[in-house]
Amino acid sequence: MGYTIALIRHGESVWNVANIFTGWTDVDLTEVGIREATLGGRLLRTQGFEFDLAYTSVLRRAIKTCNTILDQLDQLWIPVTKDWRLNERHYGDLQGKNKAETAQKYGDEQVHVWRRSYDTPPATMSEDDPRSDRKDRRYAALETSQVPLTESLKETVARFLPYWKETIAPVVKSGKRVLIAAHGNSLRALVKYLDNISDAEIPGLEIPTGVPLIYELDDDLKPIKHYYIGEKSAVQKKLGFLGDAPEAERLAKAFTGAKLFNLKHLSYLAEGGSDAFKKLGIESAADSDAIAAAADVLFVFGSAEEVSSRLKDFSSQLGGDKIVVPVLSSGTFSAEGVKNKVVVATPKDGLKPGPKPTDLWTPVSLAHVGSAAEKDVAIVKTLFEACGFPVSS
């Protein structure tokens, strides 16, 4: 039969940005963190994921991430269980302290041991410390000893695993589709168990914020494979549009409607004089050279013949990390002589939206040519999927 679960670490928090030890401190998401969660939800939606219930911690950064994802999936109605055992590792007396300043005080080596060793916890927070959670009413039903004053990663694993085995795993085995939105170390605890990662290796495992991690499991809940969805660096790319085909206007509407992208990073050149882009609040570029120079990802619209002709005009400006995306209205793009990073997008039925606002757009197939690598395809795939275009590659 087999089962699938989705894991996601909360989006960027305000203390992630400030470089402060967070632990059980209940800090909020940044605007970037909200966008990360939104993107994660969009990608899950476009790839057809549905869930029956979700699990998260009792900390707002994970709860908001979970809710944002479910909102994007139009699945806010499913049951969500919040449990303290999914909380982040407790960082003891380090909580609320700047990491760089702590390293200056105690030395880089000691801080590295506290952060990255498996079984060495930071200094214990005193019971009467105002930062202590033992008087927080969200933990009122727990024994005092269950609310930690510090934790090692080993102790975090010991806290989380019984909850997985006794609560979440039986639900998964019953056939329910489960989303877990939690924290770097509580998810690291689960990944350690699922992938049988050694005590020595697990501290080096990094789980990125806001990127869905999918596990496909066999009948015994042993991993068959796991993979991340999306390339979150895609939303930071400077985008360029060249051409006035109807597909250009539709894709621009999709990008602006997604509300994930900084439109200052989106420029265009429509030789036909179309003002559709201006109506979307997007300024035009001076010429095709300006587009080629400014864009990290350049979408070129038209037939295969038209696109090939355009690329020859400024191929010398398309080196380095720039990705060119021919969006073809007809024909087959020839890879002959192509040395740049090119990811060809062939839309089905002209990049059209579904009949309802909540529907997905028409599918797009991708093929890479020239020097384009898998990460380049992942970036382009993420850009399309974030807007609701199902992608095959």
Helices and strands as residue ranges (DSSP letters): E 3-9, H 14-18, H 31-46, E 53-56, H 60-72, E 80-82, G 84-86, G 92-94, H 99-106, H 108-116, G 137-139, G 144-146, H 153-163, I 164-168, H 169-173, E 178-182, H 184-195, G 202-204, E 213-217, E 223-228, G 232-236, E 239-242, H 246-258, G 263-265, E 266-269, H 276-279, H 288-294, E 297-302, H 304-313, G 315-317, E 323-328, E 341-347, E 364-370, H 374-386, E 391-392
